[in-house]
Amino acid sequence: MLRVAIYARISADDGTALGVGRQVEDCLERITKDGLDLVHEPYVDNDVSATSGKRRPQFEALIESVERHELDAVVCYAGDRFVRRLGEWADVIELFGGTRTSLLCCQSPDLEMATANGRMVAGVLASMAAGETSRLSERVVREKLARARAGKPNGSMRSFGYNADGSINDVEGPIVREMVDRVIAGESIRSIVLDLELRKVPTIKGGTWRGPTVRVMLMSAKISGQREHTPKPSQFAPTGTPKRSNGLGQIVADGIWDGIITPGETARLREILGDPARRTQRGGRYLLTGIMICGSCMKPMNSHSDQRDGRKYQCIKIPGTGKCGRRSIAAEPSDAFIRDVVLSAIYQGGNPRRFAQPVVVSIDAYAAQRSGLDAERKSAAARYGAGAIDDDTFDTENARIKDAIRRLDVRYSSTAPTSLLGSLPRSLSAARSQWDEWHVDKQRSVLRAAIQELVLLPRRHVGVNRYDATRLQISWQRGLENV
C-alpha cells in the first residue's frame, strides 16, 4: 500500500478556509477510492500564493518528508495547486524522480516522476501552468490599469480623511489639511506624529500614528482627488524598472472622489518628502538655525558654541558657500525674544491669526518654477562633471540657483495657507506655557508661518557686547505687516 500525504493550497481566502477544505475532501475521496495509506495530517498552506515567492511552511515540511523517503506519493487537487513557478517545478521533478515519489492529482493528470516519460510530461504541464499564470497576471494588470485610468478607487475608499462612500470626513479631513500645511511650512514628520499622539488623534483602526504611515498618506495622490497606479516592471523599459515618482505610483487620472488638497500640493509634498536628503539630514536642532539670515551675505546662520560666549547664532565662513562669517548674536535671548514677539503677533485680537490664501504664487506655479530650478542645478552639476565648466563658473551658477530657490521658497511661504495655526491653543498665555512642550520642529513651523524673513543686522556700536534685540529685523507674512 502506497504511503501518501495530502497537500492543499489556495492563494486568497475569505477567512473561512472553505477553499482548502474542499481540496482536502477531494483528496481524501481519491485516497479512499484507490486504497492508499494516509500517513500524515494534510499539509495546508491557506491564503498563500505559489507565485509570489513567499515562504510556504507546509510545502517546505512536505518536501522534507519526501527527502527523508517517508512518502511514496503526494495527493493534491491539481498540479498548479502544488507548484506554479517553473523553477520550482524543475526542483520538484528532480527530487521526486530521485526518491521515486509520484504526484497524484484529483483534477489533472497524475505524474509518475520515476520514469523518463513521466518527468517529460511533468515538464510540459509545468510550462503550461507557468504560461497560464503569466496570462492571468497580464489580464489582472490590464484590468487594474483600466480601473485606474477611469479614476476608480483601488479597494475600499475608507482611509484617514475619507468616509467609506468617498466623501471627506468632517473630523479627519481638516486634520489631513493641517498636516499638509505643517509639512510645507517645514515641520518634520516626527514632530507631527508626536503632536497627534499628544492630542490623542487615532488612526482609522484606533491605533497610534507612525512616521512612515504619515509620510505615505501625505505623498499619496488620493488626498488630492487623483488616482495613481503602481505598474508592474514588465510594463516598462527593458531594464524592468517601474517609472515611479518619489517611490509612489504614477498619477494617471482624476479620481471620482473630492480632494482634500490640490494636485499642486501633492506635487510639492512628493518633492519635499521624497528628497533623499530629508532621510539623512535632521531638521534644525535649535529654534532659529537656518531661519535667521546674515544681513551681510544673506545666507542662513548656524548655531555655534564656545566656552567664552556660550551658544550663539553665527554666520560661519565656509569656502564655496558665499558665507561671510561677519555676524553673530547670543542664541538664548534671541530665541526668547523671537518666541514672544511671534506669539504676540499671532494672538493679536485674542485668537490665532490666519494668513491670506495664496495670491502671489499658486502651488502649481510654485511647483513648476521649483522643478525648473532643480533642473538647472542638475544641468550645472552634469556640465561640471563632464568638464564643460570650471570650478568658479560652477560655484557661481550653483550659488545663483540656490539663492533663487531660497527666494522662491520665501515668496511661496508668504502666501501659503497656514491652517496649522488652528491647532494652537486659544489663548496667548496657554501658548506661552505650552511652548517648551512642543517639539522644536513645531516651534520652527510656527515661526515660519508668521515670519517671512529674519535678518541679523550689524552691531550699532562696534566693541559693545551688550545684547541688542533691535538687530533682529523681521519681515512678517501677509496679514501681520502692521505688527
C-alpha positions as CSV (number, residue, x, y, z in Angstrom):
1,M,0.0,0.0,0.0
2,L,1.4,3.4,-1.0
3,R,2.2,5.8,1.8
4,V,0.7,9.2,0.9
5,A,0.2,12.7,2.2
6,I,-2.2,15.5,1.1
7,Y,-1.1,18.9,0.1
8,A,-3.7,21.8,-0.3
9,R,-3.1,25.4,-1.1
10,I,-5.2,28.5,-2.1
11,S,-3.9,32.0,-2.9
12,A,-6.6,34.1,-1.5
13,D,-9.0,33.1,1.2
14,D,-12.1,34.9,2.6
15,G,-11.3,33.8,6.1
16,T,-13.5,30.7,6.1
17,A,-10.9,28.2,4.7
18,L,-13.6,26.6,2.6
19,G,-11.4,26.5,-0.5
20,V,-8.6,24.4,1.0
21,G,-11.3,22.4,2.9
22,R,-12.9,21.3,-0.4
23,Q,-9.4,20.4,-1.8
24,V,-8.7,18.2,1.2
25,E,-12.1,16.5,0.8
26,D,-11.5,15.6,-2.8
27,C,-8.0,14.3,-1.9
28,L,-9.5,12.1,0.8
29,E,-12.0,10.7,-1.6
30,R,-9.2,9.8,-4.0
31,I,-7.2,8.1,-1.2
32,T,-10.3,6.1,-0.1
33,K,-11.1,5.1,-3.7
34,D,-7.6,3.9,-4.5
35,G,-6.9,2.3,-1.2
36,L,-3.9,4.4,-0.3
37,D,-2.3,4.8,3.2
38,L,-2.6,8.3,4.6
39,V,0.4,8.6,6.9
40,H,0.3,12.2,7.9
41,E,-2.1,15.1,8.6
42,P,-2.8,17.2,5.5
43,Y,-0.2,19.8,4.7
44,V,-2.2,23.0,4.1
45,D,-0.9,26.5,3.1
46,N,-4.0,28.7,3.3
47,D,-4.1,32.2,1.7
48,V,-0.6,31.8,0.3
49,S,0.3,32.3,-3.4
50,A,2.6,29.9,-5.1
51,T,3.9,32.6,-7.5
52,S,4.7,35.5,-5.0
53,G,8.0,33.9,-3.8
54,K,6.8,34.0,-0.2
55,R,7.5,31.0,2.1
56,R,5.1,28.2,2.2
57,P,5.8,26.5,5.5
58,Q,3.7,23.4,5.0
59,F,5.0,22.9,1.5
60,E,8.6,23.0,2.9
61,A,7.7,20.5,5.5
62,L,6.2,18.2,2.9
63,I,9.4,18.4,0.8
64,E,11.4,17.5,3.8
65,S,9.2,14.3,4.3
66,V,9.9,13.4,0.6
67,E,13.6,13.9,1.1
68,R,13.5,11.5,4.1
69,H,11.8,8.9,1.9
70,E,8.7,8.9,4.2
71,L,6.2,9.1,1.3
72,D,5.6,7.1,-1.9
73,A,3.2,9.7,-3.3
74,V,1.7,13.1,-2.7
75,V,-2.0,13.7,-3.4
76,C,-3.1,17.2,-4.4
77,Y,-6.2,18.8,-6.1
78,A,-4.2,19.8,-9.2
79,G,-0.7,20.3,-10.3
80,D,-0.9,24.1,-10.2
81,R,-2.1,23.9,-6.6
82,F,1.2,22.2,-5.8
83,V,3.7,24.3,-7.7
84,R,3.3,27.1,-10.2
85,R,6.7,28.6,-10.8
86,L,8.8,26.9,-13.5
87,G,12.0,26.9,-11.4
88,E,10.3,25.2,-8.5
89,W,8.8,22.6,-10.9
90,A,12.3,21.7,-12.1
91,D,13.4,21.2,-8.4
92,V,10.3,19.0,-7.7
93,I,10.8,16.9,-10.8
94,E,14.4,16.2,-9.8
95,L,13.6,15.4,-6.2
96,F,10.5,13.3,-6.9
97,G,12.5,11.4,-9.7
98,G,15.3,10.7,-7.3
99,T,13.1,9.5,-4.5
100,R,10.7,7.7,-6.9
101,T,7.8,9.7,-5.5
102,S,4.6,10.2,-7.5
103,L,2.3,13.2,-7.7
104,L,-1.4,12.1,-7.7
105,C,-3.8,14.8,-8.8
106,C,-7.6,14.9,-8.5
107,Q,-8.3,17.3,-11.4
108,S,-5.2,16.9,-13.6
109,P,-3.1,14.0,-14.9
110,D,-1.0,12.0,-12.4
111,L,2.7,12.5,-12.7
112,E,5.0,9.4,-12.3
113,M,8.3,11.1,-11.7
114,A,10.2,7.8,-11.5
115,T,10.1,7.3,-15.3
116,A,11.7,9.5,-18.0
117,N,8.3,9.7,-19.8
118,G,6.6,10.9,-16.6
119,R,9.3,13.6,-16.0
120,M,8.8,14.8,-19.6
121,V,5.1,15.1,-19.1
122,A,5.6,16.9,-15.8
123,G,7.9,19.4,-17.6
124,V,5.3,20.1,-20.3
125,L,2.5,20.5,-17.8
126,A,4.7,22.8,-15.7
127,S,5.4,25.0,-18.7
128,M,1.7,25.2,-19.5
129,A,0.9,26.1,-15.9
130,A,3.5,28.8,-15.9
131,G,2.1,30.2,-19.1
132,E,-1.4,30.3,-17.7
133,T,-0.1,32.1,-14.6
134,S,1.6,34.7,-16.8
135,R,-1.6,35.2,-18.9
136,L,-3.7,35.6,-15.8
137,S,-1.2,38.1,-14.4
138,E,-1.4,40.2,-17.6
139,R,-5.2,40.2,-17.5
140,V,-5.2,41.4,-13.9
141,V,-2.6,44.1,-14.7
142,R,-4.7,45.4,-17.6
143,E,-7.8,45.4,-15.5
144,K,-6.1,47.3,-12.7
145,L,-4.7,49.9,-15.2
146,A,-8.1,50.3,-16.9
147,R,-9.7,50.9,-13.5
148,A,-7.0,53.4,-12.5
149,R,-7.4,55.3,-15.8
150,A,-11.2,55.5,-15.1
151,G,-10.4,57.2,-11.8
152,K,-12.0,54.4,-9.8
153,P,-10.6,53.6,-6.3
154,N,-8.3,50.6,-5.6
155,G,-10.3,48.8,-3.0
156,S,-12.1,50.5,-0.1
157,M,-12.4,54.3,-0.1
158,R,-12.1,54.4,3.7
159,S,-8.9,55.9,4.7
160,F,-7.9,58.6,7.1
161,G,-9.7,61.8,5.9
162,Y,-12.4,59.9,3.9
163,N,-15.6,58.0,4.7
164,A,-16.4,54.7,3.2
165,D,-18.5,56.3,0.5
166,G,-15.6,58.5,-0.6
167,S,-16.8,61.7,1.0
168,I,-14.5,63.8,3.1
169,N,-14.7,63.1,6.8
170,D,-15.7,66.2,8.7
171,V,-13.3,65.5,11.6
172,E,-10.3,63.8,9.8
173,G,-10.3,65.9,6.6
174,P,-9.2,69.1,8.4
175,I,-6.5,67.2,10.2
176,V,-5.1,66.0,6.9
177,R,-5.2,69.6,5.6
178,E,-3.4,70.7,8.8
179,M,-0.7,68.1,8.4
180,V,-0.1,69.1,4.8
181,D,0.3,72.8,5.7
182,R,2.7,71.9,8.5
183,V,5.0,69.8,6.3
184,I,5.0,72.5,3.6
185,A,5.9,75.0,6.3
186,G,8.9,73.0,7.2
187,E,7.8,70.8,10.1
188,S,9.2,67.3,10.4
189,I,7.0,64.2,10.2
190,R,8.3,63.2,13.7
191,S,7.1,66.4,15.2
192,I,3.6,65.9,13.6
193,V,3.4,62.3,14.9
194,L,4.3,63.5,18.4
195,D,1.7,66.2,18.2
196,L,-1.0,63.7,17.0
197,E,-0.1,61.5,19.9
198,L,-0.3,64.4,22.4
199,R,-3.8,65.4,21.0
200,K,-4.9,61.7,21.1
201,V,-5.8,61.6,17.4
202,P,-6.2,57.9,16.4
203,T,-5.7,56.2,13.1
204,I,-8.8,54.7,11.4
205,K,-8.1,51.4,13.3
206,G,-7.8,53.2,16.6
207,G,-4.1,52.9,16.8
208,T,-1.3,55.4,17.2
209,W,0.4,57.1,14.3
210,R,3.9,56.2,13.0
211,G,6.2,58.3,10.9
212,P,6.1,56.0,7.7
213,T,2.3,55.9,7.9
214,V,2.0,59.7,7.9
215,R,4.6,60.1,5.1
216,V,2.9,57.6,2.8
217,M,-0.5,59.2,3.4
218,L,0.7,62.7,2.7
219,M,2.5,61.6,-0.5
220,S,-0.5,59.7,-1.7
221,A,-2.3,61.2,-4.7
222,K,-5.6,60.1,-3.2
223,I,-5.8,63.1,-0.8
224,S,-5.7,65.5,-3.8
225,G,-8.5,63.6,-5.6
226,Q,-6.2,61.8,-8.0
227,R,-5.8,58.2,-9.0
228,E,-2.3,56.7,-9.0
229,H,-1.2,53.4,-10.4
230,T,1.9,51.3,-9.5
231,P,2.7,49.3,-12.6
232,K,4.5,46.0,-12.9
233,P,8.2,46.3,-14.1
234,S,7.3,44.4,-17.3
235,Q,5.1,47.2,-18.4
236,F,8.1,49.5,-18.9
237,A,11.6,49.7,-20.3
238,P,13.9,46.7,-20.9
239,T,15.5,47.4,-17.6
240,G,12.3,46.4,-15.9
241,T,12.4,49.4,-13.6
242,P,8.9,50.9,-13.0
243,K,8.6,54.6,-13.6
244,R,7.7,56.0,-10.2
245,S,7.5,59.4,-8.6
246,N,9.4,59.5,-5.3
247,G,8.6,55.9,-4.6
248,L,4.9,56.1,-5.3
249,G,2.7,55.2,-8.3
250,Q,2.1,57.2,-11.4
251,I,-0.8,59.6,-11.3
252,V,-2.9,58.5,-14.3
253,A,-6.3,60.2,-13.8
254,D,-8.6,62.4,-11.7
255,G,-10.4,60.3,-9.1
256,I,-14.2,60.0,-8.8
257,W,-13.8,61.5,-5.2
258,D,-13.1,65.0,-4.0
259,G,-9.6,66.1,-3.0
260,I,-8.8,67.4,0.5
261,I,-5.8,69.3,-1.0
262,T,-4.9,70.4,-4.5
263,P,-2.9,68.4,-7.1
264,G,-0.2,71.0,-7.0
265,E,0.2,70.5,-3.2
266,T,0.6,66.7,-3.8
267,A,3.4,67.5,-6.3
268,R,5.1,69.7,-3.6
269,L,4.7,67.1,-0.9
270,R,6.2,64.5,-3.1
271,E,9.1,66.8,-3.8
272,I,9.6,67.6,-0.1
273,L,9.1,64.1,1.4
274,G,10.8,62.3,-1.5
275,D,14.0,64.3,-1.1
276,P,16.7,61.7,-0.2
277,A,18.5,64.4,1.9
278,R,15.4,64.6,4.1
279,R,16.0,60.9,5.1
280,T,19.6,61.6,6.2
281,Q,19.5,65.2,7.5
282,R,17.6,66.2,10.6
283,G,15.8,69.5,10.9
284,G,17.3,72.4,12.8
285,R,18.2,71.3,16.3
286,Y,17.8,74.9,17.5
287,L,14.9,77.3,17.1
288,L,16.5,79.8,14.7
289,T,19.0,77.7,12.8
290,G,18.6,78.3,9.1
291,I,15.7,80.7,9.8
292,M,17.9,83.7,10.8
293,I,19.8,85.2,7.8
294,C,23.1,87.1,8.0
295,G,22.5,90.7,7.0
296,S,25.8,90.9,5.2
297,C,25.8,87.9,2.9
298,M,22.1,87.0,3.2
299,K,23.0,83.3,3.9
300,P,21.3,81.2,6.6
301,M,23.1,81.2,10.0
302,N,24.1,78.3,12.2
303,S,24.2,77.5,15.9
304,H,27.7,77.5,17.4
305,S,29.0,77.2,20.9
306,D,32.3,78.1,22.6
307,Q,33.4,78.2,26.2
308,R,33.8,82.0,26.3
309,D,30.5,83.2,24.7
310,G,28.3,80.1,25.1
311,R,25.8,79.2,22.3
312,K,25.2,81.8,19.6
313,Y,23.8,82.1,16.1
314,Q,26.7,82.7,13.8
315,C,27.4,83.1,10.1
316,I,30.2,80.6,9.7
317,K,32.6,81.2,6.9
318,I,32.9,78.1,4.7
319,P,34.7,78.3,1.3
320,G,32.5,77.9,-1.7
321,T,29.3,78.7,0.2
322,G,29.4,82.5,0.0
323,K,29.1,82.9,3.7
324,C,31.0,85.9,5.1
325,G,31.5,84.9,8.7
326,R,30.8,88.5,9.9
327,R,27.7,88.3,12.0
328,S,26.8,86.6,15.3
329,I,24.3,87.1,18.2
330,A,23.6,85.3,21.5
331,A,21.2,82.4,21.0
332,E,19.1,82.1,24.2
333,P,17.9,85.7,24.4
334,S,17.3,85.7,20.7
335,D,15.1,82.6,21.0
336,A,13.1,84.1,23.8
337,F,12.7,87.4,22.1
338,I,11.5,85.9,18.8
339,R,9.2,83.5,20.6
340,D,7.5,86.3,22.5
341,V,7.2,88.6,19.5
342,V,5.8,86.0,17.2
343,L,3.3,84.6,19.7
344,S,2.1,88.2,20.5
345,A,1.7,88.9,16.8
346,I,-0.3,85.6,16.2
347,Y,-2.6,86.2,19.1
348,Q,-3.4,89.9,18.4
349,G,-7.2,90.2,18.8
350,G,-7.3,87.3,21.2
351,N,-7.3,84.4,18.7
352,P,-4.7,82.8,16.5
353,R,-4.3,84.8,13.3
354,R,-4.7,83.2,9.9
355,F,-2.8,84.4,6.9
356,A,-4.2,85.1,3.4
357,Q,-4.9,82.4,0.9
358,P,-2.3,82.1,-1.9
359,V,-2.4,85.1,-4.2
360,V,1.2,85.8,-5.2
361,V,2.4,82.3,-6.2
362,S,-0.1,79.4,-6.6
363,I,1.1,76.0,-5.6
364,D,1.0,74.8,-9.2
365,A,3.1,77.7,-10.4
366,Y,5.5,77.2,-7.4
367,A,6.0,73.5,-8.2
368,A,6.7,74.3,-11.9
369,Q,9.2,77.1,-11.0
370,R,10.9,74.9,-8.4
371,S,11.2,72.0,-10.8
372,G,12.8,74.3,-13.3
373,L,15.4,75.5,-10.8
374,D,16.1,71.9,-9.8
375,A,16.7,71.0,-13.4
376,E,19.1,73.9,-13.8
377,R,21.0,72.7,-10.7
378,K,21.3,69.2,-12.1
379,S,22.4,70.5,-15.5
380,A,25.1,72.6,-13.9
381,A,26.3,69.6,-12.0
382,A,26.3,67.4,-15.1
383,R,28.3,70.1,-17.1
384,Y,30.8,70.4,-14.3
385,G,31.2,66.6,-14.1
386,A,31.8,66.5,-17.8
387,G,34.5,69.2,-17.6
388,A,32.4,71.7,-19.6
389,I,32.7,74.4,-16.9
390,D,35.4,75.2,-14.4
391,D,35.2,75.4,-10.6
392,D,34.5,79.2,-10.4
393,T,31.7,79.0,-13.0
394,F,30.1,76.1,-11.3
395,D,30.3,77.8,-7.8
396,T,28.7,81.0,-9.3
397,E,25.9,79.1,-11.0
398,N,25.2,76.9,-8.0
399,A,25.1,79.9,-5.7
400,R,22.7,81.8,-8.1
401,I,20.3,78.8,-8.3
402,K,20.3,78.2,-4.5
403,D,19.6,81.9,-3.9
404,A,16.7,81.7,-6.5
405,I,15.3,78.7,-4.7
406,R,15.5,80.4,-1.4
407,R,13.8,83.5,-2.6
408,L,11.1,81.4,-4.3
409,D,10.5,79.4,-1.1
410,V,10.2,82.7,0.8
411,R,7.6,84.0,-1.7
412,Y,5.6,80.8,-1.5
413,S,5.8,80.6,2.3
414,S,4.4,84.1,2.5
415,T,1.3,83.1,0.7
416,A,0.8,79.5,1.9
417,P,-2.4,78.8,3.9
418,T,-1.4,78.1,7.5
419,S,-4.2,76.0,9.0
420,L,-1.6,74.6,11.3
421,L,-2.2,77.7,13.4
422,G,-5.7,76.4,14.0
423,S,-4.2,73.7,16.2
424,L,-2.6,76.2,18.5
425,P,-4.1,77.0,22.0
426,R,-6.8,79.5,22.0
427,S,-5.0,82.0,24.3
428,L,-1.6,83.6,24.3
429,S,-1.0,82.6,27.9
430,A,-1.7,78.9,27.1
431,A,0.6,79.1,24.1
432,R,3.4,80.5,26.1
433,S,3.0,77.9,28.8
434,Q,2.9,75.0,26.3
435,W,5.7,76.3,24.1
436,D,8.5,74.4,25.8
437,E,6.5,71.1,25.5
438,W,6.3,71.4,21.7
439,H,8.9,69.7,19.5
440,V,11.4,72.1,18.1
441,D,10.2,71.4,14.6
442,K,6.7,72.6,15.5
443,Q,8.1,75.7,17.1
444,R,10.1,76.4,13.9
445,S,7.0,75.8,11.8
446,V,5.0,78.4,13.8
447,L,7.9,80.9,13.3
448,R,7.9,80.2,9.5
449,A,4.1,80.6,9.4
450,A,4.5,84.1,10.9
451,I,7.9,85.3,9.6
452,Q,8.7,85.8,6.0
453,E,12.4,86.8,6.7
454,L,14.5,87.2,9.8
455,V,17.7,89.2,9.2
456,L,20.5,89.9,11.6
457,L,21.8,93.4,11.2
458,P,25.3,94.6,12.1
459,R,26.1,96.0,15.6
460,R,25.1,99.6,16.1
461,H,28.1,100.2,18.4
462,V,31.3,98.4,17.5
463,G,33.1,97.0,20.5
464,V,29.9,96.9,22.7
465,N,29.0,93.3,23.6
466,R,25.6,94.1,25.2
467,Y,22.7,92.1,23.7
468,D,20.7,94.2,21.3
469,A,17.4,92.7,20.1
470,T,16.9,95.6,17.6
471,R,19.4,93.9,15.4
472,L,16.8,91.3,14.6
473,Q,14.9,92.7,11.6
474,I,11.6,90.8,11.0
475,S,9.6,90.8,7.7
476,W,6.2,89.5,8.5
477,Q,3.9,87.2,6.5
478,R,0.8,88.6,4.9
479,G,-1.7,89.8,7.4
480,L,0.9,90.7,10.0
481,E,2.7,93.6,8.2
482,N,1.5,96.1,10.8
483,V,2.9,94.4,13.9
